[in-house]
Amino acid sequence: MAQQADVIILGVGTGGEDLGLRLAGADFDVLGIQEGLLGGECAYWACIPSKMMVRAGNLVQEARRMDGVAGTVDVHPDWTPVATRIRTEASGGWDDSVAFARWEAKGARFVRGRGRFTGPRTVAVGDQAFTARLGVVIATGSSPVIPDIPGLAETGYWTSHDAVQAEELPGSLVVLGGGATGVEMAQVFARFGVDVTIVEAADRLVRGEEPEASDALASALTAEGVTVRTGAMAVAAERSADGVTLTLEGGDTVSAERLLVAVGRTVRLEGLGLEAAGIDLSSGVVPVDDELRVADGVWALGDVTGKGLYTHVALYQARIVEAGIRGQKIEPADYRAVPRATFSDPEIASVGMTEATARAAGIDVAVTTKSVPATFRGWLQGPGNLGLIKLVADRGTDVLVGATAVGPHGGEVLGMLSLAVHAGVPLSELRSMVYAFPSFHGAIGEALGAYARGLQDVLDPSGDRSLW
């Protein structure tokens, strides 16, 4: 006999957990099914512990920047407190008992295992069967992509999970992949004394961002001693007595004590039996409408929807799914202003379209960039002020369709720009604002020409560009 629940959530990562707690708190009978730790990637291996690593690396680098600004200091990085903090404060030793207690306190139920559909609203976990009265939510997330490279499986490579759990650092590391995860990890480990090489098949790092952002990041990493190999396709891997060797297209080799594979993530749909629920997977993701519905009585949220592999997207979607299940008014999903952030140094934060994607969409774009070192706060910052503000507007409507903030606190500077893209704020409104002086977000006003030109010319405007 199948057990009953109001709502079954397949995958209790960040989005699934948030949804389950909300529904259980509203007296819905919720059953969560999760193969791994309750709370998923973000809490235990991704957002939280990785940003602890980034914070530690930034402290090390800031101390090194004291020379000539605030005295001198001998910096002696030590990985031990970083690893200890991750275990005690972030992951809880990779134990989800606290999350489980929070889940149960709301009255929700939990089954650990891999759930699979056996019908439109029926799910099995092993030999247990469950039926949802209101519906099933698919929120199984994503996992690291492991490329099909001959010999890779025998190398004992790391994924981000292994990197986050490392108690001791290797002497050298090759990072395969120059996306957000790859560059964040590479920079952190380099700051703690590891000899790091990044191997990226594309012609630049963080290829989904503006080219100027890629250039700024590559310059910063190179200045810190990281070897950056772009346009480099790995075609073979081999384990040796000294570590791992990657053979690149063309015959070059790169060797290190350890190899970190960080080429991206793929949605986790295998073994879910989605065909039994009549779900078409020809697109490679779970197809959803703008209310996150997949079929009658089935919703999906998070990475599996293909709308953005970000925790904040999953949390945003969880609210929409909650409204649908509760029969409340639903504001359709709007992904025009989804913020992105790479927590490298300089930080790269962006929202909406890049200049290239806007042009490809047929938009008559107006573009301006402002070099952060050529802004007042950037100039005052001294060391560590590399970056730029780039604004992409629709010339016809006079509103921003995309923006990028590269530099110190880039993710925080982006907040105002995200609102502007989301709300369609006219450029005239942005120009008329009063910006705090001197502030990093004030660079937006400088890029827009909101300050008097005579005052701006105090600083070197080299690297600036405007097509307004």
Backbone hydrogen bonds, N-H to C=O, Kabsch-Sander energy under -0.5 kcal/mol:
donor,donor_aa,acceptor,acceptor_aa,energy
3,Q,129,A,-2.7
5,A,131,T,-1.8
6,D,29,D,-1.4
7,V,29,D,-2.0
8,I,135,G,-1.9
9,I,31,L,-2.8
10,L,8,I,-0.6
10,L,137,V,-3.1
11,G,9,I,-1.1
11,G,33,I,-2.8
13,G,11,G,-0.6
13,G,139,A,-0.6
17,E,13,G,-2.9
18,D,14,T,-2.2
19,L,15,G,-2.4
20,G,16,G,-2.6
21,L,17,E,-2.6
22,R,18,D,-2.0
23,L,19,L,-2.6
24,A,20,G,-2.8
25,G,21,L,-2.0
26,A,22,R,-0.7
26,A,23,L,-0.8
27,D,24,A,-1.7
28,F,23,L,-2.2
30,V,28,F,-0.9
31,L,7,V,-2.6
32,G,30,V,-0.5
32,G,109,R,-2.5
33,I,9,I,-2.7
34,Q,111,V,-1.9
39,G,12,V,-3.1
40,G,37,L,-2.1
43,A,39,G,-0.7
44,Y,40,G,-1.3
45,W,41,E,-3.0
46,A,41,E,-2.5
48,I,42,C,-2.1
50,S,46,A,-2.3
51,K,47,C,-1.5
52,M,48,I,-1.4
53,M,49,P,-1.9
54,V,50,S,-2.2
55,R,51,K,-2.4
56,A,52,M,-2.1
57,G,53,M,-2.5
58,N,54,V,-2.6
59,L,55,R,-2.1
60,V,56,A,-1.9
61,Q,57,G,-2.2
62,E,58,N,-2.8
63,A,59,L,-2.1
64,R,60,V,-1.5
65,R,61,Q,-1.0
65,R,62,E,-0.6
66,M,63,A,-1.4
67,D,64,R,-0.5
69,V,66,M,-2.9
70,A,66,M,-2.8
70,A,71,G,-0.5
71,G,66,M,-0.5
75,V,73,V,-0.6
83,A,79,W,-2.5
84,T,80,T,-2.4
85,R,81,P,-2.3
86,I,82,V,-2.2
87,R,83,A,-1.8
88,T,84,T,-2.4
89,E,85,R,-3.0
90,A,85,R,-1.1
90,A,86,I,-0.6
91,S,86,I,-2.9
93,G,87,R,-1.1
95,D,91,S,-1.3
100,F,96,D,-2.8
101,A,97,S,-2.3
102,R,98,V,-2.1
103,W,99,A,-2.3
104,E,100,F,-2.7
105,A,101,A,-2.2
106,K,102,R,-0.8
106,K,103,W,-0.8
107,G,104,E,-2.0
108,A,103,W,-1.6
109,R,30,V,-3.0
111,V,32,G,-2.6
113,G,34,Q,-1.2
113,G,111,V,-0.6
115,G,113,G,-0.7
116,R,124,A,-1.9
117,F,272,L,-3.5
118,T,122,T,-2.5
119,G,122,T,-1.2
122,T,119,G,-0.6
123,V,130,F,-2.8
124,A,116,R,-2.8
125,V,128,Q,-2.2
128,Q,125,V,-2.2
130,F,123,V,-2.8
131,T,3,Q,-3.0
132,A,121,R,-2.5
133,R,5,A,-2.9
133,R,131,T,-0.5
134,L,6,D,-2.7
135,G,6,D,-1.4
136,V,297,G,-2.5
137,V,8,I,-2.9
138,I,299,W,-2.7
139,A,10,L,-3.1
139,A,137,V,-0.6
143,S,266,T,-2.6
145,V,264,G,-2.7
149,I,147,P,-1.7
152,L,149,I,-2.4
154,E,151,G,-0.8
155,T,152,L,-2.0
157,Y,152,L,-0.5
158,W,259,L,-3.4
163,A,159,T,-2.1
164,V,160,S,-2.4
165,Q,161,H,-1.6
166,A,162,D,-0.6
166,A,163,A,-0.9
173,L,195,D,-2.7
174,V,258,R,-2.4
175,V,173,L,-0.5
175,V,197,T,-3.2
176,L,174,V,-0.7
176,L,260,L,-3.0
177,G,175,V,-1.0
177,G,199,V,-2.3
179,G,262,A,-0.6
183,V,179,G,-2.6
184,E,180,A,-2.2
185,M,181,T,-2.4
186,A,182,G,-2.4
187,Q,183,V,-2.3
188,V,184,E,-2.2
189,F,185,M,-2.6
190,A,186,A,-2.2
191,R,187,Q,-2.1
192,F,188,V,-0.8
192,F,189,F,-0.7
193,G,190,A,-1.8
194,V,189,F,-2.3
195,D,171,G,-2.4
196,V,194,V,-0.8
197,T,173,L,-2.3
198,I,227,T,-3.2
199,V,175,V,-2.9
200,E,198,I,-0.5
200,E,229,R,-3.0
206,V,178,G,-3.0
209,E,206,V,-2.4
213,A,210,E,-0.8
214,S,210,E,-1.8
215,D,211,P,-2.5
216,A,212,E,-2.1
217,L,213,A,-2.3
218,A,214,S,-2.6
219,S,215,D,-2.3
220,A,216,A,-2.1
221,L,217,L,-2.7
222,T,218,A,-2.4
223,A,219,S,-2.2
224,E,220,A,-1.1
225,G,222,T,-1.7
226,V,221,L,-2.4
227,T,196,V,-2.4
228,V,226,V,-0.6
229,R,198,I,-2.9
229,R,227,T,-0.6
230,T,228,V,-0.6
231,G,200,E,-0.5
231,G,202,A,-3.7
232,A,200,E,-2.6
233,M,231,G,-0.6
234,A,232,A,-0.5
235,V,247,T,-3.1
236,A,247,T,-1.3
237,A,150,P,-2.5
238,E,245,T,-2.0
240,S,243,G,-3.2
243,G,240,S,-0.7
244,V,256,A,-3.4
245,T,238,E,-2.7
246,L,254,V,-3.2
247,T,236,A,-2.7
248,L,246,L,-0.5
248,L,252,D,-3.6
249,E,233,M,-3.0
251,G,248,L,-2.7
254,V,246,L,-2.3
256,A,244,V,-2.2
258,R,172,S,-1.2
260,L,174,V,-3.0
261,V,158,W,-3.0
261,V,259,L,-0.6
262,A,176,L,-2.9
262,A,260,L,-0.7
263,V,145,V,-0.5
266,T,143,S,-2.9
268,R,141,G,-2.8
269,L,267,V,-0.9
272,L,269,L,-1.5
276,A,273,G,-1.5
277,A,274,L,-1.1
278,G,275,E,-1.9
279,I,274,L,-2.1
281,L,279,I,-0.5
284,G,281,L,-1.8
286,V,304,V,-3.1
289,D,293,R,-1.7
292,L,289,D,-2.0
294,V,295,A,-0.5
294,V,298,V,-3.0
295,A,298,V,-1.4
298,V,295,A,-2.4
299,W,136,V,-2.6
300,A,292,L,-1.9
301,L,138,I,-2.3
304,V,301,L,-0.5
305,T,302,G,-2.0
306,G,303,D,-2.0
307,K,302,G,-0.5
310,Y,308,G,-2.0
314,A,310,Y,-1.8
315,L,311,T,-2.4
316,Y,312,H,-1.9
317,Q,313,V,-2.7
318,A,314,A,-2.1
319,R,315,L,-1.3
320,I,316,Y,-1.1
321,V,317,Q,-2.6
322,E,318,A,-2.5
323,A,319,R,-2.0
324,G,320,I,-2.0
325,I,321,V,-2.6
326,R,322,E,-2.3
327,G,323,A,-0.5
327,G,324,G,-0.8
328,Q,323,A,-2.7
333,A,290,D,-3.1
338,V,335,Y,-1.0
340,R,350,S,-3.1
342,T,348,I,-3.0
343,F,341,A,-0.5
344,S,342,T,-1.3
347,E,407,G,-0.9
348,I,342,T,-2.4
349,A,347,E,-0.5
349,A,405,A,-2.1
350,S,340,R,-2.4
351,V,403,A,-2.2
352,G,338,V,-0.6
353,M,401,V,-2.6
358,A,354,T,-2.3
359,R,355,E,-2.3
360,A,356,A,-2.4
361,A,357,T,-1.4
362,G,359,R,-1.8
363,I,358,A,-2.2
365,V,363,I,-1.2
366,A,393,A,-2.5
368,T,391,L,-1.9
369,T,465,R,-3.2
370,K,389,I,-2.5
372,V,387,G,-2.3
374,A,371,S,-0.9
375,T,372,V,-2.2
379,W,375,T,-2.5
380,L,376,F,-2.2
381,Q,377,R,-2.0
382,G,378,G,-1.0
385,N,382,G,-0.6
388,L,406,V,-1.1
389,I,370,K,-2.4
390,K,404,T,-2.7
391,L,368,T,-2.9
392,V,402,G,-2.8
393,A,366,A,-3.1
393,A,391,L,-0.5
394,D,399,V,-2.8
395,R,364,D,-3.1
395,R,393,A,-0.7
398,D,394,D,-2.5
399,V,394,D,-0.7
400,L,425,V,-0.7
401,V,392,V,-2.9
402,G,392,V,-1.7
403,A,351,V,-2.1
404,T,390,K,-2.6
405,A,349,A,-3.3
406,V,388,L,-3.3
407,G,347,E,-2.2
410,G,407,G,-1.7
412,E,409,H,-0.8
413,V,409,H,-2.3
414,L,410,G,-1.7
415,G,412,E,-1.2
416,M,413,V,-0.7
417,L,413,V,-0.7
418,S,414,L,-2.9
419,L,415,G,-1.8
420,A,416,M,-2.1
421,V,417,L,-2.3
422,H,418,S,-2.8
423,A,419,L,-2.9
424,G,420,A,-0.9
425,V,420,A,-1.9
427,L,398,D,-2.7
429,E,426,P,-0.8
430,L,426,P,-1.6
431,R,427,L,-2.6
432,S,428,S,-1.4
433,M,429,E,-0.6
433,M,430,L,-0.6
435,Y,433,M,-0.6
439,S,436,A,-0.6
443,A,440,F,-1.6
444,I,441,H,-1.7
445,G,441,H,-0.6
446,E,442,G,-2.0
447,A,443,A,-2.6
448,L,444,I,-1.9
449,G,445,G,-0.6
449,G,446,E,-0.8
450,A,445,G,-3.5
451,Y,445,G,-0.5
455,L,452,A,-0.7
456,Q,452,A,-1.8
457,D,453,R,-2.0
458,V,455,L,-1.4
459,L,456,Q,-2.0
464,D,461,P,-2.0
465,R,369,T,-1.4
467,L,367,V,-3.8
